[in-house]
Amino acid sequence: MNKAQLVEAIAAGANLSKVDAGRALNAATDAITSTLSSGEGVQLTGFGSFMVRDRAARTGRNPQTGTSIAIPATRIAAFKAGKNLKESVK
């Protein structure tokens, strides 16, 4: 499912126009993005949690040359599925 199909599903499920459903989806993704960029997490009970995880610095290897390269530490966005989502996917 792509974004346009998701907007159509939201519009049909919530009895909204596609324009309003698109705005709602954009507002939700913007809110999640800004919360994660500030270092906080977002919990949607029954669906899952979006969180920020720290990835430690490590040594990698260039596959073409075989030389070692230093990969710096970074922060990444992560998602952990909730119980209801896990059960419905099973």
C-alpha positions in Angstrom: 0.0 0.0 0.0 1.4 3.4 -0.9 0.5 6.8 0.5 -2.3 7.5 -2.0 -3.9 4.2 -1.2 -3.6 4.8 2.5 -5.3 8.2 2.1 -8.2 6.5 0.2 -8.5 3.9 3.0 -8.6 6.7 5.7 -11.1 8.7 3.7 -13.4 5.7 3.3 -13.0 4.5 6.9 -13.5 8.0 8.5 -16.1 9.3 6.0 -13.8 12.2 5.0 -12.8 13.6 1.7 -9.5 12.5 0.2 -8.1 16.0 0.7 -9.0 16.0 4.4 -7.7 12.5 4.9 -4.4 13.5 3.2 -4.1 16.5 5.5 -4.8 14.3 8.6 -2.2 11.8 7.4 0.4 14.6 6.8 -0.4 16.1 10.2 0.1 12.7 12.0 3.4 12.0 10.2 4.7 15.5 10.9 3.8 15.2 14.6 5.5 11.8 14.9 8.6 13.2 13.0 8.9 16.3 15.2 8.5 14.3 18.4 11.2 11.8 17.3 13.5 14.6 16.3 13.3 16.0 19.8 14.4 12.7 21.2 11.0 11.6 22.6 8.9 8.6 21.7 5.4 8.2 20.5 3.2 5.4 21.9 0.0 4.4 20.1 -1.7 1.9 22.4 -2.6 -1.3 20.6 -0.7 -0.4 17.5 2.9 0.2 18.6 5.6 2.6 19.6 8.0 4.8 17.6 11.2 5.5 19.5 14.7 6.9 19.0 17.6 4.5 19.5 21.3 5.2 19.7 23.5 3.2 17.3 27.1 2.8 18.6 30.1 3.6 16.5 31.6 0.6 14.8 34.1 -0.4 12.2 32.9 -1.3 8.8 34.5 -2.7 5.7 34.5 -1.3 2.2 33.4 -4.3 0.0 35.3 -3.1 -3.0 38.6 -2.5 -1.5 38.4 -4.4 1.8 39.7 -1.5 3.8 38.3 -0.8 7.2 36.3 2.4 7.7 35.0 4.0 10.9 31.2 4.4 11.0 30.3 7.1 13.6 27.6 6.7 16.3 24.1 7.9 15.3 20.5 8.1 16.3 17.9 6.1 14.4 14.1 6.0 14.4 12.7 2.6 15.4 9.2 1.0 15.6 8.1 -1.7 18.0 4.8 -3.4 17.1 2.1 -3.5 19.8 0.3 -6.7 21.0 -2.8 -6.1 18.9 -0.9 -5.4 15.8 1.3 -8.5 16.3 -1.8 -10.7 16.8 -3.6 -9.4 13.8 -0.6 -10.0 11.5 -0.3 -13.6 12.7 
